[in-house]
Amino acid sequence: MWAADMTVVTRDQRTDTLTGPTVIFWSMSERVTHDHPTIETLKATLHRHGGTTQPEIRVAEELDVETGDLVRVVLDDSEYRVPIEESPDGKPVFRHANSSPRLARNPHGAENALAEWVEHRELSFGRSVSVDIVEPGFKYGLRGPGESAVYTGGKPSDSLAGIAKNLDS
């Protein structure tokens, strides 16, 4: 059926020879470590949300997001949806992480994976954490002090994201 050799070139330029015509393949699920040159790391601080015992992560610098945007945040190798909120000084804040966009937009009564992440590490308010920018405006990772992380890169195409957004509405 296919007479010519097929060369598959991945994003990291490794080459395999198969049977068929030449094609270029870009992997959507590239795995990168937190210290990879494509990952920018920002400092953030764990704070108490208002007068509650609920944690919030205040990012020290600006992110490529607007208040109200829904982003993906990786905690312990699991991906959650987090709405971007604003601190009193206008900086981005993560207050709760949920398993679905619907729960992230309306978290009342839902489990908060961010609170569980903080509790598991026994982090105290005022402690620094790291925010890794995996895909600006789309995916971020949180790491506790001295922790490492591996992230799966890749942002869905605009058409797939549009379909998913319509399903969530």
Backbone bond lengths (Angstrom), bond angles and torsions (degrees), N, CA, C in turn:
res aa  C-N    CA-C-N  psi(-1)  N-CA   C-N-CA  omega(-1)  CA-C   N-CA-C  phi
1 M - - - 1.435 - - 1.526 111.24 -
2 W 1.314 119.45 -49.02 1.462 123.15 178.66 1.523 107.16 -113.24
3 A 1.290 117.24 119.52 1.461 119.36 -174.99 1.520 112.63 -94.64
4 A 1.329 118.15 -30.78 1.471 120.79 -176.03 1.524 110.88 -84.43
5 D 1.322 116.14 161.25 1.465 120.45 174.00 1.527 109.10 -76.20
6 M 1.334 116.37 142.55 1.466 121.09 178.03 1.519 107.92 -108.91
7 T 1.320 117.15 128.64 1.448 121.78 176.93 1.515 108.26 -108.06
8 V 1.312 116.55 125.83 1.459 121.79 178.06 1.515 107.50 -105.16
9 V 1.327 116.88 122.25 1.458 121.65 -179.76 1.519 107.34 -112.38
10 T 1.313 116.65 119.19 1.457 120.09 178.00 1.516 109.45 -90.40
11 R 1.322 115.95 173.17 1.460 121.16 -175.76 1.517 112.48 -57.98
12 D 1.335 117.47 -30.55 1.459 119.22 179.92 1.534 111.98 -91.23
13 Q 1.324 115.65 12.95 1.462 123.84 172.14 1.520 114.86 69.56
14 R 1.344 119.67 20.89 1.458 120.12 170.83 1.518 108.18 -75.58
15 T 1.330 117.86 148.27 1.454 121.10 -176.11 1.524 110.59 -123.30
16 D 1.336 115.44 134.79 1.459 122.38 173.69 1.522 107.00 -123.80
17 T 1.334 117.14 146.01 1.454 120.40 177.72 1.521 108.52 -110.68
18 L 1.333 115.95 124.14 1.447 123.45 178.19 1.519 107.80 -126.49
19 T 1.283 118.41 -174.17 1.452 121.70 177.33 1.513 109.18 -92.35
20 G 1.341 118.11 127.02 1.457 121.42 178.16 1.515 111.74 137.69
21 P 1.360 118.35 -177.37 1.463 121.60 -179.66 1.530 111.66 -74.16
22 T 1.331 117.20 167.13 1.454 122.41 -179.88 1.535 110.20 -75.30
23 V 1.331 116.05 132.68 1.471 121.45 176.95 1.519 108.79 -138.09
24 I 1.327 115.60 160.22 1.463 121.70 174.02 1.519 107.26 -113.86
25 F 1.330 116.64 131.15 1.451 122.03 -178.01 1.522 108.88 -119.28
26 W 1.328 117.39 126.55 1.466 122.49 177.04 1.513 107.75 -108.91
27 S 1.311 116.69 117.29 1.454 121.66 -177.62 1.520 111.88 -72.46
28 M 1.367 117.19 127.12 1.468 120.84 176.10 1.514 111.10 -82.23
29 S 1.313 118.64 -12.77 1.449 119.82 -174.77 1.523 111.59 -117.24
30 E 1.305 116.78 44.08 1.449 121.58 177.20 1.526 109.53 -65.45
31 R 1.319 117.31 133.88 1.458 121.40 179.82 1.519 108.67 -101.24
32 V 1.332 115.76 131.41 1.457 121.37 179.91 1.526 109.46 -132.52
33 T 1.329 115.29 147.07 1.461 120.12 177.17 1.525 109.97 -85.99
34 H 1.318 116.26 162.53 1.466 120.84 -177.65 1.527 112.51 -61.49
35 D 1.328 117.49 -23.12 1.461 120.32 -178.86 1.532 112.96 -98.34
36 H 1.324 117.24 11.87 1.464 122.39 176.88 1.536 108.51 -65.94
37 P 1.340 118.76 145.02 1.467 120.90 -178.03 1.536 114.67 -58.85
38 T 1.322 117.95 -20.99 1.469 119.66 -179.96 1.528 112.94 -84.90
39 I 1.319 117.64 -7.86 1.461 122.22 -179.16 1.523 109.53 -100.70
40 E 1.326 116.41 120.84 1.462 121.52 174.16 1.519 107.85 -96.07
41 T 1.324 116.39 136.15 1.458 121.23 -179.43 1.521 109.87 -112.62
42 L 1.333 115.61 130.51 1.462 122.41 177.75 1.515 109.52 -113.66
43 K 1.315 115.92 152.90 1.455 120.87 175.43 1.518 109.51 -85.88
44 A 1.314 115.10 144.89 1.459 121.82 176.51 1.523 107.21 -142.15
45 T 1.320 115.61 164.21 1.455 120.96 -178.51 1.522 110.08 -128.93
46 L 1.320 115.46 140.36 1.450 121.79 176.57 1.528 108.57 -82.26
47 H 1.327 116.34 123.87 1.464 122.35 178.69 1.518 109.54 -125.26
48 R 1.318 114.86 166.43 1.458 122.65 172.58 1.522 107.13 -89.09
49 H 1.338 116.85 133.44 1.462 120.75 179.62 1.528 109.06 -79.47
50 G 1.333 115.93 107.82 1.464 121.30 -179.87 1.512 111.48 56.12
51 G 1.327 117.40 -134.96 1.455 122.01 -179.96 1.512 112.99 -93.51
52 T 1.330 117.05 12.16 1.463 120.94 -178.16 1.525 110.97 -91.81
53 T 1.307 115.67 177.36 1.467 120.61 173.64 1.523 110.80 -96.84
54 Q 1.333 116.54 4.80 1.463 121.01 -178.86 1.533 110.13 -75.32
55 P 1.339 116.71 136.35 1.462 119.89 -179.70 1.530 112.26 -81.56
56 E 1.309 114.58 156.53 1.460 121.42 168.85 1.519 107.47 -141.97
57 I 1.305 115.71 146.46 1.465 121.94 178.36 1.520 107.13 -104.47
58 R 1.327 116.65 115.35 1.464 121.95 178.47 1.521 108.92 -99.27
59 V 1.319 115.23 119.18 1.462 121.74 -179.77 1.524 107.95 -82.90
60 A 1.336 116.49 130.80 1.462 121.38 -174.64 1.527 113.36 -70.74
61 E 1.326 116.77 -25.29 1.462 120.91 -176.98 1.517 110.17 -119.23
62 E 1.321 115.39 171.81 1.468 120.74 177.99 1.526 110.10 -72.85
63 L 1.309 115.08 144.71 1.462 122.15 171.69 1.517 107.75 -109.17
64 D 1.306 116.83 163.35 1.465 122.07 179.44 1.531 109.43 -83.58
65 V 1.351 115.62 55.67 1.458 122.28 -177.88 1.523 109.40 -144.26
66 E 1.319 115.05 163.59 1.462 121.96 175.89 1.525 108.46 -112.24
67 T 1.313 116.90 154.29 1.458 120.87 173.54 1.526 108.46 -57.43
68 G 1.319 115.94 131.96 1.459 121.46 -177.93 1.514 114.09 98.04
69 D 1.345 117.51 -17.41 1.466 120.01 176.65 1.523 109.92 -63.00
70 L 1.305 116.49 149.61 1.457 122.92 175.64 1.518 107.77 -107.19
71 V 1.341 116.60 120.94 1.466 121.27 -179.16 1.519 109.61 -120.86
72 R 1.312 115.23 167.14 1.460 121.05 174.53 1.521 107.82 -96.81
73 V 1.329 115.56 138.07 1.459 121.19 177.89 1.521 107.89 -131.48
74 V 1.331 115.26 130.57 1.457 121.43 -179.74 1.520 108.81 -94.88
75 L 1.348 114.97 124.34 1.465 123.15 175.20 1.530 106.48 -124.64
76 D 1.314 117.89 120.58 1.471 121.05 177.86 1.522 112.77 50.19
77 D 1.304 118.60 49.64 1.470 124.18 177.05 1.521 114.75 69.02
78 S 1.324 118.71 5.87 1.462 121.98 176.16 1.517 108.95 -114.03
79 E 1.329 115.09 141.85 1.464 120.87 -176.39 1.527 110.40 -100.48
80 Y 1.331 115.93 132.53 1.458 122.70 -179.33 1.522 109.66 -127.04
81 R 1.324 116.02 165.69 1.464 121.76 174.99 1.529 107.80 -102.53
82 V 1.326 115.04 134.95 1.460 121.57 -176.91 1.525 109.01 -134.30
83 P 1.332 117.51 124.76 1.467 119.14 173.88 1.535 109.03 -80.01
84 I 1.312 115.92 138.47 1.460 120.16 178.21 1.523 108.39 -80.47
85 E 1.324 114.94 125.75 1.459 121.01 175.97 1.517 107.41 -117.05
86 E 1.319 117.12 -179.65 1.460 121.45 -173.83 1.522 110.63 -124.93
87 S 1.336 115.90 136.44 1.461 121.16 176.67 1.533 108.79 -80.74
88 P 1.334 118.02 168.06 1.476 119.83 178.54 1.532 113.77 -56.91
89 D 1.338 116.73 -26.79 1.468 119.16 179.16 1.534 112.57 -93.66
90 G 1.335 116.85 10.77 1.465 120.74 174.23 1.516 115.99 85.93
91 K 1.311 118.14 7.37 1.467 121.98 -179.88 1.533 110.40 -88.75
92 P 1.343 117.31 155.68 1.471 120.39 179.39 1.527 112.02 -66.46
93 V 1.335 115.27 144.37 1.463 122.02 -178.50 1.526 109.21 -134.11
94 F 1.348 115.43 139.84 1.464 122.72 169.53 1.528 105.89 -106.02
95 R 1.342 117.73 120.58 1.474 120.12 -179.30 1.518 113.10 -111.74
96 H 1.291 117.17 -30.99 1.461 119.20 178.48 1.520 109.64 -150.85
97 A 1.335 114.25 148.69 1.465 121.67 179.97 1.523 107.73 -125.95
98 N 1.317 115.44 130.23 1.462 120.41 -177.24 1.518 110.60 -130.31
99 S 1.322 115.45 163.83 1.460 121.20 -174.46 1.523 113.90 -76.79
100 S 1.330 118.24 -18.53 1.466 119.56 -178.48 1.523 110.18 -136.82
101 P 1.323 117.11 158.06 1.469 120.26 176.80 1.536 112.06 -59.69
102 R 1.329 116.92 -38.18 1.465 120.27 -179.40 1.527 110.87 -61.65
103 L 1.341 117.35 -46.81 1.463 121.02 179.11 1.528 111.80 -68.21
104 A 1.326 117.17 -32.71 1.459 119.82 178.76 1.526 111.05 -66.68
105 R 1.337 116.64 -36.39 1.466 120.00 179.31 1.524 112.45 -76.01
106 N 1.328 116.92 -27.60 1.460 121.72 -178.97 1.531 108.34 -136.45
107 P 1.355 117.83 77.47 1.464 121.28 -170.48 1.526 115.94 -82.13
108 H 1.313 119.18 -1.49 1.462 121.27 -175.23 1.521 111.09 -57.49
109 G 1.341 115.53 119.14 1.448 121.55 179.76 1.520 114.34 86.61
110 A 1.322 117.98 -8.90 1.473 121.27 -179.43 1.529 110.19 -87.57
111 E 1.323 115.28 155.69 1.462 120.48 174.90 1.531 109.30 -62.96
112 N 1.318 117.00 143.53 1.456 122.04 177.67 1.521 108.02 -110.82
113 A 1.329 116.23 102.90 1.463 120.80 -178.18 1.524 111.63 -64.77
114 L 1.324 118.21 -27.39 1.465 120.96 177.75 1.531 110.21 -66.22
115 A 1.333 117.81 -44.99 1.470 121.51 178.49 1.525 110.20 -61.83
116 E 1.332 116.75 -40.81 1.458 120.65 178.00 1.525 111.10 -64.82
117 W 1.331 116.89 -39.80 1.468 122.22 179.15 1.527 109.76 -61.74
118 V 1.332 117.20 -45.15 1.469 122.19 179.42 1.526 109.95 -64.48
119 E 1.327 116.97 -46.40 1.465 121.55 -178.57 1.523 111.54 -62.64
120 H 1.328 117.01 -41.72 1.468 121.77 -179.85 1.530 111.23 -59.65
121 R 1.306 117.63 -34.15 1.462 122.38 -179.23 1.522 113.11 -89.10
122 E 1.318 116.35 -7.37 1.468 122.04 -176.94 1.524 111.43 54.77
123 L 1.333 115.52 42.54 1.461 121.06 178.97 1.525 109.83 -79.96
124 S 1.304 116.13 139.76 1.465 120.10 178.05 1.524 109.39 -99.97
125 F 1.338 115.50 155.62 1.460 120.18 178.21 1.525 109.46 -60.02
126 G 1.332 115.28 139.60 1.458 121.54 -176.15 1.520 112.86 97.16
127 R 1.317 117.70 -10.46 1.462 122.49 -178.95 1.525 110.99 -76.41
128 S 1.321 116.68 145.62 1.466 121.85 178.05 1.519 110.39 -85.39
129 V 1.321 115.63 145.34 1.456 123.52 171.93 1.523 107.44 -133.88
130 S 1.307 116.58 168.30 1.464 121.25 179.45 1.517 110.46 -108.46
131 V 1.328 115.86 138.62 1.465 122.58 173.89 1.523 106.61 -113.36
132 D 1.324 116.42 116.40 1.462 121.88 178.44 1.517 109.11 -95.25
133 I 1.324 116.84 131.72 1.457 121.74 176.99 1.526 107.45 -91.28
134 V 1.322 116.12 103.92 1.468 121.61 -178.56 1.525 109.10 -84.76
135 E 1.316 117.57 -51.76 1.468 124.83 175.56 1.528 106.03 -135.23
136 P 1.342 119.32 106.94 1.470 121.01 -175.97 1.531 112.52 -51.70
137 G 1.320 115.36 130.90 1.448 121.18 178.90 1.518 114.70 77.45
138 F 1.335 117.26 0.63 1.462 120.77 -175.61 1.526 113.33 -132.40
139 K 1.346 117.23 -54.34 1.466 120.40 -175.08 1.527 111.19 -135.28
140 Y 1.356 113.35 134.80 1.461 121.82 179.38 1.525 108.50 -132.00
141 G 1.324 116.69 162.20 1.452 121.35 175.90 1.515 109.50 -128.97
142 L 1.334 116.91 145.12 1.464 121.84 175.52 1.514 108.95 -111.26
143 R 1.329 114.87 136.76 1.462 121.12 176.57 1.515 109.34 -133.11
144 G 1.321 115.36 140.27 1.448 121.11 173.66 1.520 109.69 -77.68
145 P 1.336 117.71 171.93 1.463 121.43 -179.83 1.531 111.95 -56.46
146 G 1.328 116.17 128.36 1.452 122.44 177.07 1.515 115.84 76.00
147 E 1.321 118.12 2.73 1.460 120.98 -178.68 1.523 111.65 -86.17
148 S 1.320 115.46 156.46 1.459 121.14 173.39 1.527 107.56 -116.72
149 A 1.323 115.84 165.21 1.460 120.15 -179.30 1.522 109.87 -152.02
150 V 1.335 114.96 153.73 1.456 122.40 173.37 1.521 106.25 -123.61
151 Y 1.341 115.46 131.15 1.459 120.95 -176.92 1.518 110.54 -117.50
152 T 1.310 115.78 147.45 1.455 122.13 172.33 1.512 106.68 -95.22
153 G 1.320 116.04 118.54 1.459 120.85 -178.81 1.509 110.96 -83.07
154 G 1.291 114.63 -178.17 1.453 120.38 177.39 1.500 112.51 106.41
155 K 1.296 114.74 124.00 1.449 122.45 178.16 1.522 106.85 -110.15
156 P 1.334 117.91 134.45 1.465 118.35 179.59 1.527 110.90 -60.61
157 S 1.320 115.83 154.34 1.462 119.26 177.59 1.520 109.34 -62.93
158 D 1.323 116.39 158.87 1.463 120.83 -179.71 1.521 111.68 -57.93
159 S 1.327 117.25 -36.66 1.465 119.34 -178.84 1.528 110.87 -67.76
160 L 1.335 117.23 -40.47 1.460 120.26 177.30 1.517 111.32 -67.40
161 A 1.334 116.96 -40.05 1.471 120.37 178.48 1.526 110.32 -64.18
162 G 1.318 117.08 -37.93 1.461 120.75 178.56 1.521 112.22 -65.05
163 I 1.324 116.19 -40.05 1.452 120.85 177.56 1.532 109.96 -63.21
164 A 1.334 115.59 -46.22 1.464 120.17 -179.37 1.517 111.38 -63.74
165 K 1.321 117.01 -39.54 1.466 120.32 178.99 1.521 110.61 -63.78
166 N 1.334 116.90 -40.97 1.468 120.41 178.63 1.527 111.05 -65.04
167 L 1.316 117.99 -36.11 1.452 121.19 178.85 1.516 111.38 -68.88
168 D 1.360 117.51 -34.50 1.452 122.24 -179.68 1.517 112.67 -73.75
169 S 1.332 117.38 -21.95 1.471 120.93 -175.93 1.499 112.35 -73.44
